[in-house]
Amino acid sequence: MFLEGAKWDYKKHLMGISYPKELFSDLPPIHMMPVANRVMAEEGIYECPLYKVEIRKGQLMTTGHSTNFVKYVEIPTKES
C-alpha cells in the first residue's frame, strides 16, 4: 500500500508530512484484527481511505463511494 501526499515515519510509527516533491510513499504492512464493540479513538487517528487502484474514480455506488473504495484504515498521526 502507498500513501498519497503523506509519508509513514518508521521511527515514530506515525503518519506525517511527505518530503518535498514526493507524491507517493510506501506504507508498511497492516495487520487488521476485528474487535467486537471497539471504541474508536477520538484524536490522534486519521481515517485514511483505501482504494483498490491508484485512480480513485469509478462508478459511484449508492453509498456515495467509488467502486474502487475498499474501506477506511485508521492511521496514527500527530498532524491535524
N, C-alpha and C positions, 0 to 999 in steps of 0.2 A: 504494500500500500504506500501511497505517496500523499504528502501534504502539499496543497497549493497555496502559496503566499504566506507560509509559516514554516517553521523547522522544529524538529524534535531535539531538545537539549539532552544528550546522553548522560551528561554529568549530573544535572539537576533532576532528570526524569520528568521534565515539563515541556509543554509546547511553548515556543517563544517566537519572536520576530525573526523572519528569514534574513539571510545575508543579502546585501545589495545585489541586484540583477539576478537573483536566484529565484525562479518562479516555483520550481518543484523541489522537494526534498523527501528523502525516504523516511518511512515510519517503521519502527521496529515491529516484529510480530506481536499481535494482541491475542491474549487468551481470554475468551469470553465464557463466563460461567454463569448460568442462570441462578438467581437467588429469589426465593419466594418472599413477597411483601417487603422488598428492599426500599429503604427510604433514600431518595436522591439527595445528593449534596446541594446546598443552596448557593454556594460560591466556590470558586477555585476550579470549576469544571466548565469546559466548552463542549457543547453538543455539536460535534463535527458531522456533517452529512457524509455518508459513504455511498459512492456510486460504483456501478459495475464497470464503466468505461470512463476515460478522461473527459469526453464530451458529455455534459450533463443533459443536453437536450434529448428529448424522446417524446413519446406521446404522453400527454397529461392524463393521469388517472383521476377518478372521482375524488381521491384524497387530496388532490392538488399537487402531488409529487409526480416527477417524471418516471417513466417506466424503468429508467436506469438507476433510480434511487433504491438503495437496499435498506438502510437504517441509519439512525444517529449513533455515533460512537462517542462515549464520554471520554474526553482527553483532559488531563490535569493541566492547568495553566495559572500563571500569576498575572497575566495580561487582562485588561478589561475588555 
